[in-house]
Amino acid sequence: MQTYTEISQSELDEVLSKPKTILVDVRENTEFADFNIGGINIPPHEITERLEELNDYQTIVVACSNGTRSSIVARLLTKKLPEKVILHLEEGIF
């Protein structure tokens, strides 16, 4: 079974500079509006309905505030999108 790979804050800029890479912030819309580090916002309860938004990307970095929600979503994405490289921002965006 494919798993996701953990990355740190210090690796994030380099990873995001690569083509066909997207940051998916899985915090709620209000959290994203208050503060974000870029990317797109898809809360966990919307992820399965919005998978098509990730079709154009090969590498998907999943993040939240502290890493808990995003680790669950990263695990889900490895199952739903096995052809993609799934990375998890291990300590979150804060």
C-alpha positions in Angstrom: 0.0 0.0 0.0 1.3 3.4 -0.9 1.8 5.8 1.9 2.5 9.5 2.1 5.8 11.2 2.8 6.4 13.6 5.7 8.1 16.9 4.9 9.1 19.8 7.1 8.5 23.5 6.9 12.1 24.0 5.8 11.5 21.7 2.7 8.1 23.3 1.7 9.4 26.1 -0.5 11.6 23.8 -2.5 8.8 21.2 -2.9 6.3 23.8 -4.0 8.7 25.2 -6.6 8.5 22.0 -8.6 6.1 21.8 -11.6 2.6 20.2 -11.1 2.8 20.6 -7.3 0.0 22.1 -5.2 -0.5 22.9 -1.5 -3.9 21.8 -0.1 -4.8 23.5 3.1 -7.4 21.3 4.8 -8.4 23.8 7.6 -11.9 25.2 7.6 -12.7 28.1 5.3 -12.7 30.7 8.2 -9.3 29.5 9.4 -7.9 29.7 5.8 -9.4 33.2 5.4 -7.8 34.4 8.7 -4.3 33.2 7.8 -2.8 31.0 5.1 0.5 30.2 3.3 -1.0 29.9 -0.1 -2.4 27.0 -2.1 -6.0 26.0 -2.2 -8.4 25.4 0.7 -10.4 22.1 0.8 -11.7 21.3 4.2 -11.7 17.6 5.1 -15.5 17.2 4.8 -15.3 18.4 1.1 -12.2 16.5 0.0 -13.9 13.5 -1.7 -16.3 15.8 -3.6 -13.4 18.0 -4.8 -10.9 15.4 -6.0 -11.2 16.6 -9.6 -9.6 19.9 -8.6 -6.3 17.9 -8.0 -6.3 16.2 -11.4 -3.7 18.6 -13.0 -1.1 18.0 -10.2 1.3 15.2 -9.8 2.5 16.2 -6.3 0.0 17.2 -3.5 1.2 18.7 -0.3 -1.4 18.5 2.5 -1.3 20.9 5.4 -3.4 22.1 8.4 -2.7 24.1 11.5 -0.8 21.4 13.5 -0.7 18.3 11.3 -3.5 16.2 12.7 -6.3 16.8 10.2 -3.9 16.9 7.3 -2.4 13.5 8.2 -5.9 12.0 8.0 -6.5 13.6 4.6 -3.1 12.6 3.3 -3.9 9.0 4.1 -7.2 9.3 2.3 -5.6 10.9 -0.7 -3.1 8.0 -1.0 -6.1 5.7 -1.4 -8.2 7.9 -3.6 -5.3 9.1 -5.8 -2.8 6.3 -5.9 -1.0 7.7 -9.0 -0.2 11.0 -7.2 2.7 11.8 -4.9 1.2 12.8 -1.5 3.3 14.8 0.9 2.3 15.8 4.4 3.5 19.0 6.1 4.3 17.2 9.4 4.1 20.0 11.9 1.4 22.1 10.2 1.6 25.7 9.1 2.1 27.3 12.5 
